[in-house]
Amino acid sequence: MDVILREDIDKLGTRGEVVKVAAGYARNFLLPKRLAVEATPSNRKIVEQERQAHVRKEAKQIDEAQDLANLMAGVKITIAQKAGENDQLFGSVTAQDIVNALAAQDFTIDRRKVQLDDPIKQLGEYQVPLRLHKEVTAEITVAVVKEE
């Protein structure tokens, strides 16, 4: 069965693309969740209009994310944590701690945008990437210091 995707779906396709899927997958999953519509000529026109509107909206979001990335280019945050011998932290610095420190500097960032593979468990300076948009990434410096 041919369907037109209304959203990007991993391992299937991108928005506006016509893909061939099993009839049951389309009937039971894609169509009820409004992730796709049947590939009819009238639906193709409607989805094309939606895609163009989405492209304009996406371009605006990319511009906003790029502006925020430029503002955050030189940002350095300092987080004080209790540490023991050998600069080992008693806890860890997580993405939420970084978001809270950024909020103190008037940057509102969602916790899920902080690309921290593992929590920071040592004192020192770290480069932490922030994925502001799927095409825009900014790096900030996080200094973890010993709390007095």
ABEGO torsion letter per residue (X at the ends): XBBBBABBBBGAEBBGBBBBBBAAAAAAAAAAAGABBBBBAAAAAAAAAAAAAAAAAAAAAAAAAAAAAAAAAABBBBBBBBBBBGGBBABBBBAAAAAAAAAAAGBBBBAAABBBABBBABBEBBBBBBBABAABBBBBBBBBBBBX
